[in-house]
Amino acid sequence: MISRHILLHLFAILILAACSAEKKSALWDNTEWPYVLFDGDYPDPTILVEGSDYYMTFTSQDANPGLPIWHSTDMVHWEQISNALHKDLGHVWAPDLQKVDGKYYIYFPADYRFYVVTAEKMEGPWSEPIDLDITAIDPGLASDGEGNMRLFANAGLSVPLSFDGLTAEGQLQHTYDPWPIPEDWVVECLCLESPKIFSREGWYYLVSAQGGTSGPATSHMAVVHRSRSIDGPWELSPYNPLVHTWTADEPWWSKGHGTIFEDEFGDWWIVYHAYRNGRHDLGRHTLIEPIKWTEDEWPVRYFE
């Protein structure tokens, strides 16, 4: 016979497990989506999650120091904790923040040339920038957990990296194709850009921007590919685009350049940038909204 003490103990464990399962990010208290994480000119967001710590950086353009690192423990309140770039290399766009084998990396383009900085801690110190001798924009790192690393770029290009991620091994080669934008859509250009890669359930997912950044309100978008290998081949989601401004009447224009991530509670999100309706002068704000997974393992917007 199970004693009363054991039953009470088991009951307490069940209660704690139930409470733990119900924990959610404070973002869920919001009732309007997308939610504004950074109000102002914070374009090209990239995010890294470590337990309950969330780190972000953005395009820093001509600022020196550049690549500001922001930190949060709830995704609602943020503070800047460091800068990763302390050298004027020119106009800095669209970084990618990653962690591989205990080391932090930020890949970024400056005046159309790829660089990388590294650190042991997010607070720094960050290394001097290493020139990768690649001419492109919008780097995105893919790592397979077995020492293989590949750096993606705009226009569906990529190149293998050395084991330490600090040297390109060869030249950029065509790797994947854009999503075919319908001919009657009003966009600025095809502009396949901003590849961001993550893994889930044996798949590697690649989230890219298309359509152009600052043209018509309906131009920008985020589209999804996936593969069983970081080397491809890459297949297109049947649910594309994942993020898009459908009409100029919407409050947010040119939604795109997305990064998908999982939070500490197991929920999935996408961060991206967008302009306020008719206010390009305010720059691109950083927005977030939840996503969910289809039965065939594709990400879609949570509130469809």
SULLINVEN-V578761 format. One record per residue. N is the residue number from 0. RES is the residue in three letters. PHI is phi as a letter, one per 20 degrees, with the letter a starting at -180 (NA if undefined). OMEGA is omega in radians with two decimals (none if undefined). D_LAST is the distance of its C-alpha to the last C-alpha in Angstrom with 1 decimal. Layout:
((N/RES/PHI/OMEGA/D_LAST) (N/RES/PHI/OMEGA/D_LAST))
//
This chain:
((0/MET/NA/3.12/51.5) (1/ILE/f/-3.10/48.7) (2/SER/f/3.12/50.0) (3/ARG/f/-3.13/48.4) (4/HIS/f/3.14/48.0) (5/ILE/f/3.11/46.0) (6/LEU/f/3.12/43.8) (7/LEU/f/3.12/43.1) (8/HIS/f/3.12/42.3) (9/LEU/f/3.12/39.8) (10/PHE/f/3.13/38.2) (11/ALA/f/3.12/37.9) (12/ILE/f/3.12/36.3) (13/LEU/f/3.12/33.7) (14/ILE/f/3.14/32.9) (15/LEU/f/3.13/32.6) (16/ALA/f/3.12/30.3) (17/ALA/f/3.13/28.0) (18/CYS/f/3.14/28.0) (19/SER/f/-3.11/27.3) (20/ALA/f/-3.09/24.4) (21/GLU/e/-3.12/22.8) (22/LYS/f/-3.13/23.3) (23/LYS/c/3.05/20.3) (24/SER/f/3.07/20.1) (25/ALA/f/3.10/21.0) (26/LEU/f/-3.11/17.9) (27/TRP/f/3.06/16.0) (28/ASP/f/3.11/18.3) (29/ASN/f/-3.14/16.4) (30/THR/d/3.14/14.4) (31/GLU/c/-3.14/13.2) (32/TRP/c/0.01/11.1) (33/PRO/f/3.10/12.3) (34/TYR/e/-3.12/15.5) (35/VAL/e/3.07/18.8) (36/LEU/e/-3.14/20.8) (37/PHE/c/-3.08/23.6) (38/ASP/e/-3.06/24.3) (39/GLY/p/-3.06/26.6) (40/ASP/e/3.11/27.4) (41/TYR/c/-3.05/26.0) (42/PRO/e/3.02/24.7) (43/ASP/l/-3.08/24.0) (44/PRO/f/2.99/23.1) (45/THR/c/-2.98/24.1) (46/ILE/c/3.09/23.8) (47/LEU/c/-3.10/25.9) (48/VAL/d/3.02/25.5) (49/GLU/c/-3.09/28.6) (50/GLY/m/3.13/28.3) (51/SER/e/3.11/27.7) (52/ASP/d/-3.14/28.6) (53/TYR/c/-3.12/26.2) (54/TYR/c/3.11/27.7) (55/MET/c/2.91/26.6) (56/THR/b/-2.94/28.4) (57/PHE/b/2.90/27.7) (58/THR/g/3.11/29.5) (59/SER/d/3.05/32.8) (60/GLN/l/-3.06/34.3) (61/ASP/e/-3.11/38.0) (62/ALA/f/3.09/38.1) (63/ASN/b/0.09/40.9) (64/PRO/f/-3.09/40.3) (65/GLY/d/-3.13/36.9) (66/LEU/l/3.10/33.9) (67/PRO/f/3.11/33.5) (68/ILE/d/3.11/32.2) (69/TRP/d/-3.07/30.1) (70/HIS/c/3.07/29.8) (71/SER/b/3.02/27.8) (72/THR/d/3.14/27.8) (73/ASP/c/-3.10/24.7) (74/MET/m/3.11/22.5) (75/VAL/d/-3.13/23.1) (76/HIS/d/-3.04/26.8) (77/TRP/c/3.02/28.2) (78/GLU/c/3.11/31.8) (79/GLN/e/-3.08/33.4) (80/ILE/d/3.13/35.8) (81/SER/a/2.91/37.2) (82/ASN/c/-3.08/37.3) (83/ALA/e/-3.10/37.4) (84/LEU/c/-3.10/39.2) (85/HIS/c/3.11/42.6) (86/LYS/c/3.12/43.8) (87/ASP/e/3.14/43.3) (88/LEU/d/-3.07/42.1) (89/GLY/o/-3.06/40.7) (90/HIS/e/-3.06/37.1) (91/VAL/e/-3.14/34.7) (92/TRP/c/2.76/31.1) (93/ALA/k/3.10/28.1) (94/PRO/f/3.03/29.4) (95/ASP/c/-3.10/28.2) (96/LEU/e/-3.06/29.0) (97/GLN/b/2.98/29.8) (98/LYS/c/3.14/32.0) (99/VAL/c/3.09/34.1) (100/ASP/l/3.04/37.0) (101/GLY/n/-3.13/37.3) (102/LYS/d/3.12/37.4) (103/TYR/e/3.12/35.1) (104/TYR/c/2.88/34.5) (105/ILE/c/3.03/33.2) (106/TYR/e/-3.10/33.2) (107/PHE/b/3.02/33.2) (108/PRO/e/3.00/34.6) (109/ALA/c/-3.06/37.3) (110/ASP/l/3.03/38.5) (111/TYR/m/3.11/36.9) (112/ARG/c/-3.07/38.6) (113/PHE/e/3.03/37.0) (114/TYR/c/3.02/38.3) (115/VAL/b/2.97/37.6) (116/VAL/c/-3.10/38.6) (117/THR/c/3.10/38.8) (118/ALA/b/3.05/39.5) (119/GLU/e/3.10/40.2) (120/LYS/c/3.13/38.5) (121/MET/f/3.12/35.7) (122/GLU/f/-3.12/38.2) (123/GLY/n/0.10/40.4) (124/PRO/f/3.08/42.8) (125/TRP/e/-3.10/41.0) (126/SER/f/2.92/43.0) (127/GLU/f/-3.13/44.3) (128/PRO/f/3.12/42.0) (129/ILE/d/3.14/42.7) (130/ASP/f/-3.12/42.7) (131/LEU/e/3.11/41.0) (132/ASP/l/3.10/42.6) (133/ILE/c/3.10/39.4) (134/THR/d/-3.10/38.5) (135/ALA/a/3.03/34.8) (136/ILE/c/2.98/31.8) (137/ASP/m/3.10/28.7) (138/PRO/f/3.06/30.0) (139/GLY/b/-3.05/27.8) (140/LEU/e/2.99/29.6) (141/ALA/c/3.11/29.1) (142/SER/c/-3.07/31.3) (143/ASP/e/3.11/31.7) (144/GLY/m/3.13/33.6) (145/GLU/d/3.12/36.8) (146/GLY/n/3.14/38.1) (147/ASN/e/-3.13/36.5) (148/MET/c/3.12/34.7) (149/ARG/c/-3.14/33.3) (150/LEU/d/3.12/32.4) (151/PHE/e/-3.12/29.9) (152/ALA/b/3.09/30.1) (153/ASN/f/3.07/28.8) (154/ALA/m/3.09/29.2) (155/GLY/m/-3.10/28.4) (156/LEU/e/3.04/31.6) (157/SER/b/3.13/32.6) (158/VAL/b/3.04/35.9) (159/PRO/f/3.07/37.1) (160/LEU/d/3.03/38.4) (161/SER/f/-3.08/41.3) (162/PHE/g/-3.13/41.1) (163/ASP/e/3.09/41.1) (164/GLY/m/-3.01/38.4) (165/LEU/d/-3.13/40.9) (166/THR/b/3.04/42.1) (167/ALA/e/-3.12/40.6) (168/GLU/d/-3.12/42.1) (169/GLY/o/-3.12/42.4) (170/GLN/d/3.07/40.7) (171/LEU/g/3.11/37.1) (172/GLN/c/3.11/36.2) (173/HIS/f/-3.04/33.3) (174/THR/c/-3.12/30.8) (175/TYR/b/-3.06/27.6) (176/ASP/d/3.11/26.3) (177/PRO/f/2.96/23.6) (178/TRP/f/-3.12/20.6) (179/PRO/f/3.14/21.9) (180/ILE/f/3.11/20.4) (181/PRO/g/-3.03/20.6) (182/GLU/f/-3.09/23.9) (183/ASP/e/3.09/22.8) (184/TRP/f/3.13/20.4) (185/VAL/e/-3.12/22.0) (186/VAL/c/3.13/22.5) (187/GLU/e/-3.09/25.5) (188/CYS/a/3.05/26.3) (189/LEU/f/2.91/25.1) (190/CYS/l/3.07/25.9) (191/LEU/f/-2.98/24.7) (192/GLU/b/2.94/24.9) (193/SER/l/3.09/24.1) (194/PRO/f/3.08/23.9) (195/LYS/c/-2.96/22.8) (196/ILE/d/3.03/23.4) (197/PHE/b/-3.12/22.7) (198/SER/d/3.11/23.4) (199/ARG/a/3.02/21.8) (200/GLU/l/3.08/23.2) (201/GLY/n/3.11/25.7) (202/TRP/d/2.90/23.5) (203/TYR/d/-3.14/23.7) (204/TYR/d/-3.10/20.6) (205/LEU/c/-3.13/21.2) (206/VAL/d/-3.08/18.8) (207/SER/c/3.00/20.3) (208/ALA/e/3.01/20.0) (209/GLN/b/2.97/20.8) (210/GLY/n/-3.11/21.5) (211/GLY/n/-2.96/23.8) (212/THR/e/-2.93/23.5) (213/SER/c/3.13/25.1) (214/GLY/e/3.11/25.3) (215/PRO/g/-3.11/23.3) (216/ALA/g/-3.05/20.2) (217/THR/e/-3.02/18.1) (218/SER/e/-2.97/20.1) (219/HIS/f/3.11/18.7) (220/MET/a/3.00/15.9) (221/ALA/c/-3.14/15.5) (222/VAL/c/-3.01/15.9) (223/VAL/c/2.93/16.7) (224/HIS/d/3.00/19.8) (225/ARG/b/-3.13/21.4) (226/SER/b/3.03/25.0) (227/ARG/e/-3.11/27.3) (228/SER/b/3.07/29.6) (229/ILE/f/3.10/29.5) (230/ASP/e/-3.13/31.8) (231/GLY/n/0.05/29.4) (232/PRO/f/-3.07/28.9) (233/TRP/d/3.09/25.2) (234/GLU/d/-3.09/22.7) (235/LEU/e/3.06/19.6) (236/SER/f/3.05/16.1) (237/PRO/f/-3.10/15.1) (238/TYR/d/3.11/11.5) (239/ASN/f/-0.09/12.9) (240/PRO/e/3.12/12.5) (241/LEU/f/3.11/10.4) (242/VAL/c/-3.12/11.0) (243/HIS/a/2.96/12.3) (244/THR/e/-3.00/13.5) (245/TRP/e/3.12/13.3) (246/THR/b/3.13/16.0) (247/ALA/f/3.10/18.8) (248/ASP/e/-3.11/17.9) (249/GLU/f/-3.13/15.2) (250/PRO/f/-3.11/16.8) (251/TRP/c/-3.13/16.4) (252/TRP/d/3.02/18.1) (253/SER/l/3.09/18.5) (254/LYS/f/-3.14/15.8) (255/GLY/r/-3.12/16.9) (256/HIS/l/-3.00/19.4) (257/GLY/e/2.99/17.3) (258/THR/c/3.12/18.6) (259/ILE/e/3.11/16.9) (260/PHE/b/3.09/18.7) (261/GLU/d/3.13/19.2) (262/ASP/e/-3.06/20.5) (263/GLU/f/-3.10/23.5) (264/PHE/e/3.12/21.7) (265/GLY/n/3.07/19.9) (266/ASP/e/-3.07/16.4) (267/TRP/d/-3.04/14.8) (268/TRP/b/2.95/14.0) (269/ILE/c/3.00/14.2) (270/VAL/d/-3.14/16.7) (271/TYR/b/3.12/17.3) (272/HIS/d/3.11/19.2) (273/ALA/a/3.04/18.9) (274/TYR/e/2.93/21.2) (275/ARG/f/-3.10/21.1) (276/ASN/g/3.07/21.1) (277/GLY/m/-3.05/24.6) (278/ARG/c/3.06/26.0) (279/HIS/f/-3.11/26.7) (280/ASP/f/3.13/29.8) (281/LEU/e/-3.13/28.0) (282/GLY/n/-3.11/26.8) (283/ARG/e/-3.13/23.6) (284/HIS/e/3.07/22.0) (285/THR/e/-3.10/20.5) (286/LEU/d/3.09/16.9) (287/ILE/b/2.99/14.8) (288/GLU/b/-3.11/11.4) (289/PRO/f/3.01/10.6) (290/ILE/c/3.09/9.5) (291/LYS/c/-3.07/9.9) (292/TRP/d/3.09/12.0) (293/THR/f/3.11/12.1) (294/GLU/f/3.11/15.4) (295/ASP/e/2.95/16.8) (296/GLU/m/3.00/16.4) (297/TRP/d/3.09/14.0) (298/PRO/f/3.04/11.7) (299/VAL/c/3.12/8.0) (300/ARG/f/-3.08/5.9) (301/TYR/f/-3.11/6.0) (302/PHE/d/3.14/3.8) (303/GLU/d/none/0.0))
//
